[in-house]
Amino acid sequence: MIRISIQFTEAQIKSLKTMAKARKTSVAKLVRESVTLFLINNSNEAIREAKRQRLLEGLKKIKEAKFRDIEGKTDLSTNHDQYLDEIYSS
């Protein structure tokens, strides 16, 4: 592990010490667990946001595309897999 120095307010350290005592653990362990949860939650948010952006880009491509056959009918229902491959591969 790497040692670093962090400054807390008096209220924060008081709460942390109370929680640590109640859980029979150290303040350092509580802080490490909190940081881990923070990193997990923010990683998931970043992943969700990236997926959301890809989806919006894909929807934009679908809206801009002209998926029509010779008779002018849409062929999206027959070729949807092909169009999705085109969207997600670019």
PDB file of N, CA, C and O in Angstrom:
ATOM      1  N   MET A   1       0.831  -1.181   0.000  1.00  0.00           N
ATOM      2  CA  MET A   1       0.000   0.000   0.000  1.00  0.00           C
ATOM      3  C   MET A   1       0.873   1.241   0.000  1.00  0.00           C
ATOM      4  O   MET A   1       2.032   1.222   0.415  1.00  0.00           O
ATOM      5  N   ILE A   2       0.277   2.309  -0.477  1.00  0.00           N
ATOM      6  CA  ILE A   2       0.968   3.586  -0.526  1.00  0.00           C
ATOM      7  C   ILE A   2       0.357   4.509   0.515  1.00  0.00           C
ATOM      8  O   ILE A   2      -0.864   4.604   0.636  1.00  0.00           O
ATOM      9  N   ARG A   3       1.202   5.179   1.255  1.00  0.00           N
ATOM     10  CA  ARG A   3       0.745   6.081   2.300  1.00  0.00           C
ATOM     11  C   ARG A   3       0.606   7.486   1.717  1.00  0.00           C
ATOM     12  O   ARG A   3       1.502   7.983   1.035  1.00  0.00           O
ATOM     13  N   ILE A   4      -0.550   8.124   2.005  1.00  0.00           N
ATOM     14  CA  ILE A   4      -0.748   9.520   1.604  1.00  0.00           C
ATOM     15  C   ILE A   4      -1.357  10.287   2.770  1.00  0.00           C
ATOM     16  O   ILE A   4      -1.870   9.700   3.722  1.00  0.00           O
ATOM     17  N   SER A   5      -1.289  11.582   2.676  1.00  0.00           N
ATOM     18  CA  SER A   5      -1.840  12.437   3.715  1.00  0.00           C
ATOM     19  C   SER A   5      -3.110  13.094   3.198  1.00  0.00           C
ATOM     20  O   SER A   5      -3.110  13.685   2.119  1.00  0.00           O
ATOM     21  N   ILE A   6      -4.203  12.992   3.970  1.00  0.00           N
ATOM     22  CA  ILE A   6      -5.482  13.570   3.584  1.00  0.00           C
ATOM     23  C   ILE A   6      -5.970  14.428   4.744  1.00  0.00           C
ATOM     24  O   ILE A   6      -5.817  14.055   5.907  1.00  0.00           O
ATOM     25  N   GLN A   7      -6.547  15.557   4.432  1.00  0.00           N
ATOM     26  CA  GLN A   7      -7.089  16.424   5.468  1.00  0.00           C
ATOM     27  C   GLN A   7      -8.609  16.312   5.495  1.00  0.00           C
ATOM     28  O   GLN A   7      -9.271  16.407   4.461  1.00  0.00           O
ATOM     29  N   PHE A   8      -9.154  16.107   6.703  1.00  0.00           N
ATOM     30  CA  PHE A   8     -10.595  16.037   6.905  1.00  0.00           C
ATOM     31  C   PHE A   8     -11.032  17.193   7.787  1.00  0.00           C
ATOM     32  O   PHE A   8     -10.235  17.752   8.540  1.00  0.00           O
ATOM     33  N   THR A   9     -12.302  17.545   7.687  1.00  0.00           N
ATOM     34  CA  THR A   9     -12.833  18.526   8.626  1.00  0.00           C
ATOM     35  C   THR A   9     -13.015  17.830   9.968  1.00  0.00           C
ATOM     36  O   THR A   9     -12.992  16.602  10.050  1.00  0.00           O
ATOM     37  N   GLU A  10     -13.193  18.616  11.004  1.00  0.00           N
ATOM     38  CA  GLU A  10     -13.400  18.030  12.329  1.00  0.00           C
ATOM     39  C   GLU A  10     -14.648  17.163  12.357  1.00  0.00           C
ATOM     40  O   GLU A  10     -14.650  16.093  12.965  1.00  0.00           O
ATOM     41  N   ALA A  11     -15.707  17.618  11.703  1.00  0.00           N
ATOM     42  CA  ALA A  11     -16.954  16.850  11.661  1.00  0.00           C
ATOM     43  C   ALA A  11     -16.756  15.518  10.930  1.00  0.00           C
ATOM     44  O   ALA A  11     -17.270  14.486  11.361  1.00  0.00           O
ATOM     45  N   GLN A  12     -16.008  15.549   9.820  1.00  0.00           N
ATOM     46  CA  GLN A  12     -15.765  14.313   9.061  1.00  0.00           C
ATOM     47  C   GLN A  12     -14.987  13.305   9.887  1.00  0.00           C
ATOM     48  O   GLN A  12     -15.354  12.131   9.937  1.00  0.00           O
ATOM     49  N   ILE A  13     -13.926  13.743  10.530  1.00  0.00           N
ATOM     50  CA  ILE A  13     -13.106  12.795  11.284  1.00  0.00           C
ATOM     51  C   ILE A  13     -13.865  12.267  12.489  1.00  0.00           C
ATOM     52  O   ILE A  13     -13.715  11.102  12.856  1.00  0.00           O
ATOM     53  N   LYS A  14     -14.680  13.114  13.107  1.00  0.00           N
ATOM     54  CA  LYS A  14     -15.490  12.664  14.244  1.00  0.00           C
ATOM     55  C   LYS A  14     -16.462  11.574  13.799  1.00  0.00           C
ATOM     56  O   LYS A  14     -16.606  10.549  14.465  1.00  0.00           O
ATOM     57  N   SER A  15     -17.126  11.803  12.669  1.00  0.00           N
ATOM     58  CA  SER A  15     -18.062  10.797  12.139  1.00  0.00           C
ATOM     59  C   SER A  15     -17.336   9.509  11.754  1.00  0.00           C
ATOM     60  O   SER A  15     -17.812   8.410  12.036  1.00  0.00           O
ATOM     61  N   LEU A  16     -16.189   9.657  11.113  1.00  0.00           N
ATOM     62  CA  LEU A  16     -15.417   8.472  10.720  1.00  0.00           C
ATOM     63  C   LEU A  16     -14.972   7.665  11.922  1.00  0.00           C
ATOM     64  O   LEU A  16     -15.056   6.437  11.917  1.00  0.00           O
ATOM     65  N   LYS A  17     -14.498   8.348  12.950  1.00  0.00           N
ATOM     66  CA  LYS A  17     -14.063   7.635  14.158  1.00  0.00           C
ATOM     67  C   LYS A  17     -15.228   6.928  14.830  1.00  0.00           C
ATOM     68  O   LYS A  17     -15.080   5.804  15.310  1.00  0.00           O
ATOM     69  N   THR A  18     -16.382   7.575  14.869  1.00  0.00           N
ATOM     70  CA  THR A  18     -17.576   6.955  15.460  1.00  0.00           C
ATOM     71  C   THR A  18     -17.980   5.713  14.675  1.00  0.00           C
ATOM     72  O   THR A  18     -18.284   4.671  15.256  1.00  0.00           O
ATOM     73  N   MET A  19     -17.981   5.833  13.354  1.00  0.00           N
ATOM     74  CA  MET A  19     -18.333   4.681  12.509  1.00  0.00           C
ATOM     75  C   MET A  19     -17.315   3.553  12.666  1.00  0.00           C
ATOM     76  O   MET A  19     -17.685   2.384  12.767  1.00  0.00           O
ATOM     77  N   ALA A  20     -16.052   3.907  12.685  1.00  0.00           N
ATOM     78  CA  ALA A  20     -14.998   2.896  12.815  1.00  0.00           C
ATOM     79  C   ALA A  20     -15.140   2.143  14.134  1.00  0.00           C
ATOM     80  O   ALA A  20     -15.000   0.921  14.180  1.00  0.00           O
ATOM     81  N   LYS A  21     -15.416   2.877  15.195  1.00  0.00           N
ATOM     82  CA  LYS A  21     -15.575   2.242  16.508  1.00  0.00           C
ATOM     83  C   LYS A  21     -16.789   1.316  16.502  1.00  0.00           C
ATOM     84  O   LYS A  21     -16.726   0.205  17.028  1.00  0.00           O
ATOM     85  N   ALA A  22     -17.886   1.769  15.912  1.00  0.00           N
ATOM     86  CA  ALA A  22     -19.109   0.955  15.865  1.00  0.00           C
ATOM     87  C   ALA A  22     -18.899  -0.313  15.043  1.00  0.00           C
ATOM     88  O   ALA A  22     -19.458  -1.361  15.364  1.00  0.00           O
ATOM     89  N   ARG A  23     -18.110  -0.222  14.002  1.00  0.00           N
ATOM     90  CA  ARG A  23     -17.857  -1.388  13.135  1.00  0.00           C
ATOM     91  C   ARG A  23     -16.628  -2.179  13.557  1.00  0.00           C
ATOM     92  O   ARG A  23     -16.292  -3.191  12.941  1.00  0.00           O
ATOM     93  N   LYS A  24     -15.965  -1.720  14.599  1.00  0.00           N
ATOM     94  CA  LYS A  24     -14.755  -2.374  15.107  1.00  0.00           C
ATOM     95  C   LYS A  24     -13.705  -2.519  14.003  1.00  0.00           C
ATOM     96  O   LYS A  24     -13.170  -3.600  13.757  1.00  0.00           O
ATOM     97  N   THR A  25     -13.438  -1.403  13.358  1.00  0.00           N
ATOM     98  CA  THR A  25     -12.443  -1.367  12.295  1.00  0.00           C
ATOM     99  C   THR A  25     -11.688  -0.034  12.378  1.00  0.00           C
ATOM    100  O   THR A  25     -11.930   0.757  13.290  1.00  0.00           O
ATOM    101  N   SER A  26     -10.804   0.208  11.460  1.00  0.00           N
ATOM    102  CA  SER A  26     -10.027   1.453  11.484  1.00  0.00           C
ATOM    103  C   SER A  26     -10.633   2.498  10.545  1.00  0.00           C
ATOM    104  O   SER A  26     -11.374   2.173   9.616  1.00  0.00           O
ATOM    105  N   VAL A  27     -10.301   3.740  10.812  1.00  0.00           N
ATOM    106  CA  VAL A  27     -10.720   4.831   9.933  1.00  0.00           C
ATOM    107  C   VAL A  27     -10.112   4.618   8.550  1.00  0.00           C
ATOM    108  O   VAL A  27     -10.772   4.850   7.537  1.00  0.00           O
ATOM    109  N   ALA A  28      -8.875   4.183   8.507  1.00  0.00           N
ATOM    110  CA  ALA A  28      -8.202   3.955   7.226  1.00  0.00           C
ATOM    111  C   ALA A  28      -8.958   2.937   6.379  1.00  0.00           C
ATOM    112  O   ALA A  28      -9.104   3.112   5.169  1.00  0.00           O
ATOM    113  N   LYS A  29      -9.433   1.881   7.015  1.00  0.00           N
ATOM    114  CA  LYS A  29     -10.176   0.860   6.269  1.00  0.00           C
ATOM    115  C   LYS A  29     -11.491   1.429   5.739  1.00  0.00           C
ATOM    116  O   LYS A  29     -11.876   1.140   4.607  1.00  0.00           O
ATOM    117  N   LEU A  30     -12.181   2.235   6.545  1.00  0.00           N
ATOM    118  CA  LEU A  30     -13.413   2.868   6.079  1.00  0.00           C
ATOM    119  C   LEU A  30     -13.149   3.770   4.870  1.00  0.00           C
ATOM    120  O   LEU A  30     -13.915   3.777   3.906  1.00  0.00           O
ATOM    121  N   VAL A  31     -12.072   4.515   4.939  1.00  0.00           N
ATOM    122  CA  VAL A  31     -11.736   5.411   3.831  1.00  0.00           C
ATOM    123  C   VAL A  31     -11.406   4.607   2.575  1.00  0.00           C
ATOM    124  O   VAL A  31     -11.852   4.955   1.482  1.00  0.00           O
ATOM    125  N   ARG A  32     -10.628   3.534   2.725  1.00  0.00           N
ATOM    126  CA  ARG A  32     -10.303   2.684   1.560  1.00  0.00           C
ATOM    127  C   ARG A  32     -11.567   2.088   0.947  1.00  0.00           C
ATOM    128  O   ARG A  32     -11.720   2.072  -0.274  1.00  0.00           O
ATOM    129  N   GLU A  33     -12.484   1.593   1.805  1.00  0.00           N
ATOM    130  CA  GLU A  33     -13.738   1.024   1.304  1.00  0.00           C
ATOM    131  C   GLU A  33     -14.564   2.088   0.583  1.00  0.00           C
ATOM    132  O   GLU A  33     -15.164   1.816  -0.457  1.00  0.00           O
ATOM    133  N   SER A  34     -14.591   3.293   1.137  1.00  0.00           N
ATOM    134  CA  SER A  34     -15.347   4.390   0.518  1.00  0.00           C
ATOM    135  C   SER A  34     -14.771   4.756  -0.839  1.00  0.00           C
ATOM    136  O   SER A  34     -15.514   4.979  -1.794  1.00  0.00           O
ATOM    137  N   VAL A  35     -13.464   4.817  -0.925  1.00  0.00           N
ATOM    138  CA  VAL A  35     -12.813   5.144  -2.193  1.00  0.00           C
ATOM    139  C   VAL A  35     -13.102   4.057  -3.220  1.00  0.00           C
ATOM    140  O   VAL A  35     -13.364   4.360  -4.384  1.00  0.00           O
ATOM    141  N   THR A  36     -13.058   2.808  -2.807  1.00  0.00           N
ATOM    142  CA  THR A  36     -13.356   1.699  -3.715  1.00  0.00           C
ATOM    143  C   THR A  36     -14.771   1.813  -4.258  1.00  0.00           C
ATOM    144  O   THR A  36     -14.985   1.675  -5.463  1.00  0.00           O
ATOM    145  N   LEU A  37     -15.741   2.063  -3.382  1.00  0.00           N
ATOM    146  CA  LEU A  37     -17.129   2.210  -3.829  1.00  0.00           C
ATOM    147  C   LEU A  37     -17.277   3.403  -4.778  1.00  0.00           C
ATOM    148  O   LEU A  37     -17.991   3.321  -5.777  1.00  0.00           O
ATOM    149  N   PHE A  38     -16.614   4.483  -4.468  1.00  0.00           N
ATOM    150  CA  PHE A  38     -16.651   5.671  -5.326  1.00  0.00           C
ATOM    151  C   PHE A  38     -16.117   5.342  -6.719  1.00  0.00           C
ATOM    152  O   PHE A  38     -16.716   5.717  -7.727  1.00  0.00           O
ATOM    153  N   LEU A  39     -14.997   4.644  -6.765  1.00  0.00           N
ATOM    154  CA  LEU A  39     -14.396   4.298  -8.058  1.00  0.00           C
ATOM    155  C   LEU A  39     -15.285   3.363  -8.861  1.00  0.00           C
ATOM    156  O   LEU A  39     -15.426   3.522 -10.074  1.00  0.00           O
ATOM    157  N   ILE A  40     -15.886   2.387  -8.186  1.00  0.00           N
ATOM    158  CA  ILE A  40     -16.787   1.446  -8.873  1.00  0.00           C
ATOM    159  C   ILE A  40     -17.980   2.190  -9.451  1.00  0.00           C
ATOM    160  O   ILE A  40     -18.324   2.012 -10.619  1.00  0.00           O
ATOM    161  N   ASN A  41     -18.610   3.022  -8.634  1.00  0.00           N
ATOM    162  CA  ASN A  41     -19.796   3.750  -9.099  1.00  0.00           C
ATOM    163  C   ASN A  41     -19.469   4.675 -10.254  1.00  0.00           C
ATOM    164  O   ASN A  41     -20.245   4.765 -11.206  1.00  0.00           O
ATOM    165  N   ASN A  42     -18.352   5.355 -10.195  1.00  0.00           N
ATOM    166  CA  ASN A  42     -18.000   6.268 -11.269  1.00  0.00           C
ATOM    167  C   ASN A  42     -17.557   5.530 -12.514  1.00  0.00           C
ATOM    168  O   ASN A  42     -17.771   6.019 -13.623  1.00  0.00           O
ATOM    169  N   SER A  43     -16.943   4.360 -12.361  1.00  0.00           N
ATOM    170  CA  SER A  43     -16.579   3.554 -13.529  1.00  0.00           C
ATOM    171  C   SER A  43     -17.843   3.115 -14.253  1.00  0.00           C
ATOM    172  O   SER A  43     -17.922   3.181 -15.480  1.00  0.00           O
ATOM    173  N   ASN A  44     -18.837   2.664 -13.479  1.00  0.00           N
ATOM    174  CA  ASN A  44     -20.096   2.230 -14.079  1.00  0.00           C
ATOM    175  C   ASN A  44     -20.781   3.391 -14.790  1.00  0.00           C
ATOM    176  O   ASN A  44     -21.353   3.211 -15.865  1.00  0.00           O
ATOM    177  N   GLU A  45     -20.726   4.566 -14.202  1.00  0.00           N
ATOM    178  CA  GLU A  45     -21.309   5.747 -14.836  1.00  0.00           C
ATOM    179  C   GLU A  45     -20.630   6.045 -16.162  1.00  0.00           C
ATOM    180  O   GLU A  45     -21.294   6.349 -17.153  1.00  0.00           O
ATOM    181  N   ALA A  46     -19.318   5.960 -16.177  1.00  0.00           N
ATOM    182  CA  ALA A  46     -18.570   6.232 -17.405  1.00  0.00           C
ATOM    183  C   ALA A  46     -18.923   5.213 -18.486  1.00  0.00           C
ATOM    184  O   ALA A  46     -19.076   5.566 -19.655  1.00  0.00           O
ATOM    185  N   ILE A  47     -19.048   3.961 -18.094  1.00  0.00           N
ATOM    186  CA  ILE A  47     -19.417   2.909 -19.053  1.00  0.00           C
ATOM    187  C   ILE A  47     -20.824   3.154 -19.585  1.00  0.00           C
ATOM    188  O   ILE A  47     -21.065   3.055 -20.789  1.00  0.00           O
ATOM    189  N   ARG A  48     -21.763   3.476 -18.675  1.00  0.00           N
ATOM    190  CA  ARG A  48     -23.134   3.753 -19.110  1.00  0.00           C
ATOM    191  C   ARG A  48     -23.180   4.950 -20.058  1.00  0.00           C
ATOM    192  O   ARG A  48     -23.895   4.925 -21.060  1.00  0.00           O
ATOM    193  N   GLU A  49     -22.421   5.990 -19.744  1.00  0.00           N
ATOM    194  CA  GLU A  49     -22.409   7.177 -20.596  1.00  0.00           C
ATOM    195  C   GLU A  49     -21.830   6.854 -21.978  1.00  0.00           C
ATOM    196  O   GLU A  49     -22.329   7.347 -22.990  1.00  0.00           O
ATOM    197  N   ALA A  50     -20.789   6.035 -22.021  1.00  0.00           N
ATOM    198  CA  ALA A  50     -20.210   5.648 -23.309  1.00  0.00           C
ATOM    199  C   ALA A  50     -21.220   4.849 -24.138  1.00  0.00           C
ATOM    200  O   ALA A  50     -21.345   5.065 -25.343  1.00  0.00           O
ATOM    201  N   LYS A  51     -21.935   3.933 -23.495  1.00  0.00           N
ATOM    202  CA  LYS A  51     -22.961   3.149 -24.203  1.00  0.00           C
ATOM    203  C   LYS A  51     -24.083   4.061 -24.687  1.00  0.00           C
ATOM    204  O   LYS A  51     -24.581   3.907 -25.803  1.00  0.00           O
ATOM    205  N   ARG A  52     -24.477   5.014 -23.840  1.00  0.00           N
ATOM    206  CA  ARG A  52     -25.533   5.953 -24.198  1.00  0.00           C
ATOM    207  C   ARG A  52     -25.123   6.769 -25.430  1.00  0.00           C
ATOM    208  O   ARG A  52     -25.927   6.976 -26.338  1.00  0.00           O
ATOM    209  N   GLN A  53     -23.878   7.224 -25.453  1.00  0.00           N
ATOM    210  CA  GLN A  53     -23.394   8.005 -26.597  1.00  0.00           C
ATOM    211  C   GLN A  53     -23.394   7.171 -27.872  1.00  0.00           C
ATOM    212  O   GLN A  53     -23.780   7.655 -28.936  1.00  0.00           O
ATOM    213  N   ARG A  54     -22.951   5.890 -27.759  1.00  0.00           N
ATOM    214  CA  ARG A  54     -22.965   5.005 -28.937  1.00  0.00           C
ATOM    215  C   ARG A  54     -24.387   4.800 -29.442  1.00  0.00           C
ATOM    216  O   ARG A  54     -24.634   4.798 -30.648  1.00  0.00           O
ATOM    217  N   LEU A  55     -25.326   4.627 -28.499  1.00  0.00           N
ATOM    218  CA  LEU A  55     -26.722   4.431 -28.877  1.00  0.00           C
ATOM    219  C   LEU A  55     -27.261   5.669 -29.592  1.00  0.00           C
ATOM    220  O   LEU A  55     -27.915   5.554 -30.629  1.00  0.00           O
ATOM    221  N   LEU A  56     -26.989   6.845 -29.041  1.00  0.00           N
ATOM    222  CA  LEU A  56     -27.461   8.078 -29.677  1.00  0.00           C
ATOM    223  C   LEU A  56     -26.865   8.255 -31.071  1.00  0.00           C
ATOM    224  O   LEU A  56     -27.556   8.691 -31.992  1.00  0.00           O
ATOM    225  N   GLU A  57     -25.583   7.918 -31.229  1.00  0.00           N
ATOM    226  CA  GLU A  57     -24.952   7.990 -32.548  1.00  0.00           C
ATOM    227  C   GLU A  57     -25.614   7.019 -33.511  1.00  0.00           C
ATOM    228  O   GLU A  57     -25.846   7.351 -34.673  1.00  0.00           O
ATOM    229  N   GLY A  58     -25.921   5.814 -33.026  1.00  0.00           N
ATOM    230  CA  GLY A  58     -26.584   4.811 -33.859  1.00  0.00           C
ATOM    231  C   GLY A  58     -27.975   5.264 -34.274  1.00  0.00           C
ATOM    232  O   GLY A  58     -28.367   5.097 -35.429  1.00  0.00           O
ATOM    233  N   LEU A  59     -28.720   5.836 -33.335  1.00  0.00           N
ATOM    234  CA  LEU A  59     -30.061   6.334 -33.662  1.00  0.00           C
ATOM    235  C   LEU A  59     -29.993   7.469 -34.674  1.00  0.00           C
ATOM    236  O   LEU A  59     -30.838   7.571 -35.563  1.00  0.00           O
ATOM    237  N   LYS A  60     -28.991   8.309 -34.533  1.00  0.00           N
ATOM    238  CA  LYS A  60     -28.812   9.401 -35.488  1.00  0.00           C
ATOM    239  C   LYS A  60     -28.558   8.845 -36.891  1.00  0.00           C
ATOM    240  O   LYS A  60     -29.107   9.347 -37.871  1.00  0.00           O
ATOM    241  N   LYS A  61     -27.720   7.804 -36.981  1.00  0.00           N
ATOM    242  CA  LYS A  61     -27.441   7.189 -38.280  1.00  0.00           C
ATOM    243  C   LYS A  61     -28.702   6.567 -38.869  1.00  0.00           C
ATOM    244  O   LYS A  61     -28.938   6.647 -40.074  1.00  0.00           O
ATOM    245  N   ILE A  62     -29.510   5.947 -38.010  1.00  0.00           N
ATOM    246  CA  ILE A  62     -30.747   5.323 -38.494  1.00  0.00           C
ATOM    247  C   ILE A  62     -31.688   6.399 -39.033  1.00  0.00           C
ATOM    248  O   ILE A  62     -32.280   6.234 -40.100  1.00  0.00           O
ATOM    249  N   LYS A  63     -31.824   7.502 -38.293  1.00  0.00           N
ATOM    250  CA  LYS A  63     -32.720   8.581 -38.727  1.00  0.00           C
ATOM    251  C   LYS A  63     -32.254   9.209 -40.040  1.00  0.00           C
ATOM    252  O   LYS A  63     -33.076   9.585 -40.875  1.00  0.00           O
ATOM    253  N   GLU A  64     -30.944   9.323 -40.222  1.00  0.00           N
ATOM    254  CA  GLU A  64     -30.401   9.949 -41.425  1.00  0.00           C
ATOM    255  C   GLU A  64     -30.429   9.013 -42.630  1.00  0.00           C
ATOM    256  O   GLU A  64     -30.452   9.476 -43.770  1.00  0.00           O
ATOM    257  N   ALA A  65     -30.426   7.719 -42.391  1.00  0.00           N
ATOM    258  CA  ALA A  65     -30.337   6.741 -43.485  1.00  0.00           C
ATOM    259  C   ALA A  65     -31.661   6.631 -44.224  1.00  0.00           C
ATOM    260  O   ALA A  65     -32.725   6.922 -43.677  1.00  0.00           O
ATOM    261  N   LYS A  66     -31.572   6.203 -45.485  1.00  0.00           N
ATOM    262  CA  LYS A  66     -32.764   5.980 -46.292  1.00  0.00           C
ATOM    263  C   LYS A  66     -32.837   4.483 -46.589  1.00  0.00           C
ATOM    264  O   LYS A  66     -32.334   4.009 -47.607  1.00  0.00           O
ATOM    265  N   PHE A  67     -33.467   3.764 -45.687  1.00  0.00           N
ATOM    266  CA  PHE A  67     -33.584   2.317 -45.835  1.00  0.00           C
ATOM    267  C   PHE A  67     -34.848   2.007 -46.638  1.00  0.00           C
ATOM    268  O   PHE A  67     -35.894   1.694 -46.069  1.00  0.00           O
ATOM    269  N   ARG A  68     -34.741   2.094 -47.939  1.00  0.00           N
ATOM    270  CA  ARG A  68     -35.905   1.863 -48.786  1.00  0.00           C
ATOM    271  C   ARG A  68     -35.535   0.893 -49.917  1.00  0.00           C
ATOM    272  O   ARG A  68     -34.398   0.852 -50.386  1.00  0.00           O
ATOM    273  N   ASP A  69     -36.535   0.122 -50.329  1.00  0.00           N
ATOM    274  CA  ASP A  69     -36.298  -0.785 -51.446  1.00  0.00           C
ATOM    275  C   ASP A  69     -36.756  -0.115 -52.740  1.00  0.00           C
ATOM    276  O   ASP A  69     -37.094   1.068 -52.735  1.00  0.00           O
ATOM    277  N   ILE A  70     -36.772  -0.849 -53.831  1.00  0.00           N
ATOM    278  CA  ILE A  70     -37.107  -0.301 -55.155  1.00  0.00           C
ATOM    279  C   ILE A  70     -38.514   0.301 -55.165  1.00  0.00           C
ATOM    280  O   ILE A  70     -38.747   1.328 -55.802  1.00  0.00           O
ATOM    281  N   GLU A  71     -39.438  -0.333 -54.468  1.00  0.00           N
ATOM    282  CA  GLU A  71     -40.822   0.142 -54.450  1.00  0.00           C
ATOM    283  C   GLU A  71     -41.021   1.298 -53.465  1.00  0.00           C
ATOM    284  O   GLU A  71     -42.124   1.831 -53.346  1.00  0.00           O
ATOM    285  N   GLY A  72     -39.977   1.674 -52.777  1.00  0.00           N
ATOM    286  CA  GLY A  72     -40.092   2.778 -51.821  1.00  0.00           C
ATOM    287  C   GLY A  72     -40.506   2.338 -50.427  1.00  0.00           C
ATOM    288  O   GLY A  72     -40.677   3.169 -49.535  1.00  0.00           O
ATOM    289  N   LYS A  73     -40.666   1.041 -50.237  1.00  0.00           N
ATOM    290  CA  LYS A  73     -41.034   0.542 -48.920  1.00  0.00           C
ATOM    291  C   LYS A  73     -39.779   0.413 -48.061  1.00  0.00           C
ATOM    292  O   LYS A  73     -38.682   0.202 -48.578  1.00  0.00           O
ATOM    293  N   THR A  74     -39.945   0.536 -46.786  1.00  0.00           N
ATOM    294  CA  THR A  74     -38.780   0.363 -45.909  1.00  0.00           C
ATOM    295  C   THR A  74     -38.447  -1.112 -45.807  1.00  0.00           C
ATOM    296  O   THR A  74     -39.340  -1.959 -45.780  1.00  0.00           O
ATOM    297  N   ASP A  75     -37.171  -1.415 -45.751  1.00  0.00           N
ATOM    298  CA  ASP A  75     -36.735  -2.802 -45.600  1.00  0.00           C
ATOM    299  C   ASP A  75     -36.027  -3.013 -44.267  1.00  0.00           C
ATOM    300  O   ASP A  75     -35.277  -3.971 -44.084  1.00  0.00           O
ATOM    301  N   LEU A  76     -36.278  -2.119 -43.370  1.00  0.00           N
ATOM    302  CA  LEU A  76     -35.623  -2.208 -42.073  1.00  0.00           C
ATOM    303  C   LEU A  76     -35.968  -3.506 -41.354  1.00  0.00           C
ATOM    304  O   LEU A  76     -35.109  -4.098 -40.701  1.00  0.00           O
ATOM    305  N   SER A  77     -37.205  -3.950 -41.467  1.00  0.00           N
ATOM    306  CA  SER A  77     -37.592  -5.177 -40.764  1.00  0.00           C
ATOM    307  C   SER A  77     -36.876  -6.404 -41.318  1.00  0.00           C
ATOM    308  O   SER A  77     -36.630  -7.359 -40.581  1.00  0.00           O
ATOM    309  N   THR A  78     -36.541  -6.391 -42.603  1.00  0.00           N
ATOM    310  CA  THR A  78     -35.841  -7.550 -43.176  1.00  0.00           C
ATOM    311  C   THR A  78     -34.337  -7.477 -43.022  1.00  0.00           C
ATOM    312  O   THR A  78     -33.677  -8.508 -42.893  1.00  0.00           O
ATOM    313  N   ASN A  79     -33.789  -6.282 -43.031  1.00  0.00           N
ATOM    314  CA  ASN A  79     -32.333  -6.134 -43.012  1.00  0.00           C
ATOM    315  C   ASN A  79     -31.812  -5.461 -41.738  1.00  0.00           C
ATOM    316  O   ASN A  79     -30.719  -4.895 -41.734  1.00  0.00           O
ATOM    317  N   HIS A  80     -32.581  -5.524 -40.681  1.00  0.00           N
ATOM    318  CA  HIS A  80     -32.173  -4.818 -39.465  1.00  0.00           C
ATOM    319  C   HIS A  80     -30.825  -5.288 -38.928  1.00  0.00           C
ATOM    320  O   HIS A  80     -30.050  -4.473 -38.426  1.00  0.00           O
ATOM    321  N   ASP A  81     -30.526  -6.587 -39.021  1.00  0.00           N
ATOM    322  CA  ASP A  81     -29.238  -7.083 -38.531  1.00  0.00           C
ATOM    323  C   ASP A  81     -28.077  -6.469 -39.314  1.00  0.00           C
ATOM    324  O   ASP A  81     -27.066  -6.069 -38.736  1.00  0.00           O
ATOM    325  N   GLN A  82     -28.235  -6.404 -40.603  1.00  0.00           N
ATOM    326  CA  GLN A  82     -27.197  -5.812 -41.454  1.00  0.00           C
ATOM    327  C   GLN A  82     -26.992  -4.344 -41.094  1.00  0.00           C
ATOM    328  O   GLN A  82     -25.854  -3.891 -40.971  1.00  0.00           O
ATOM    329  N   TYR A  83     -28.074  -3.601 -40.925  1.00  0.00           N
ATOM    330  CA  TYR A  83     -27.954  -2.179 -40.599  1.00  0.00           C
ATOM    331  C   TYR A  83     -27.332  -1.970 -39.217  1.00  0.00           C
ATOM    332  O   TYR A  83     -26.534  -1.053 -39.019  1.00  0.00           O
ATOM    333  N   LEU A  84     -27.698  -2.814 -38.282  1.00  0.00           N
ATOM    334  CA  LEU A  84     -27.102  -2.695 -36.949  1.00  0.00           C
ATOM    335  C   LEU A  84     -25.601  -3.008 -36.999  1.00  0.00           C
ATOM    336  O   LEU A  84     -24.803  -2.340 -36.340  1.00  0.00           O
ATOM    337  N   ASP A  85     -25.223  -4.019 -37.776  1.00  0.00           N
ATOM    338  CA  ASP A  85     -23.799  -4.311 -37.948  1.00  0.00           C
ATOM    339  C   ASP A  85     -23.059  -3.108 -38.526  1.00  0.00           C
ATOM    340  O   ASP A  85     -21.963  -2.769 -38.079  1.00  0.00           O
ATOM    341  N   GLU A  86     -23.663  -2.472 -39.517  1.00  0.00           N
ATOM    342  CA  GLU A  86     -23.046  -1.292 -40.129  1.00  0.00           C
ATOM    343  C   GLU A  86     -22.887  -0.161 -39.109  1.00  0.00           C
ATOM    344  O   GLU A  86     -21.859   0.514 -39.058  1.00  0.00           O
ATOM    345  N   ILE A  87     -23.928   0.023 -38.305  1.00  0.00           N
ATOM    346  CA  ILE A  87     -23.904   1.105 -37.305  1.00  0.00           C
ATOM    347  C   ILE A  87     -22.848   0.854 -36.248  1.00  0.00           C
ATOM    348  O   ILE A  87     -22.060   1.750 -35.943  1.00  0.00           O
ATOM    349  N   TYR A  88     -22.813  -0.343 -35.682  1.00  0.00           N
ATOM    350  CA  TYR A  88     -21.914  -0.621 -34.574  1.00  0.00           C
ATOM    351  C   TYR A  88     -20.477  -0.903 -34.996  1.00  0.00           C
ATOM    352  O   TYR A  88     -19.569  -0.866 -34.166  1.00  0.00           O
ATOM    353  N   SER A  89     -20.266  -1.184 -36.275  1.00  0.00           N
ATOM    354  CA  SER A  89     -18.895  -1.445 -36.721  1.00  0.00           C
ATOM    355  C   SER A  89     -18.156  -0.158 -37.069  1.00  0.00           C
ATOM    356  O   SER A  89     -16.930  -0.155 -37.178  1.00  0.00           O
ATOM    357  N   SER A  90     -18.893   0.928 -37.244  1.00  0.00           N
ATOM    358  CA  SER A  90     -18.223   2.187 -37.605  1.00  0.00           C
ATOM    359  C   SER A  90     -17.854   2.993 -36.386  1.00  0.00           C
ATOM    360  O   SER A  90     -17.285   4.077 -36.511  1.00  0.00           O
TER     361      SER A  90
END
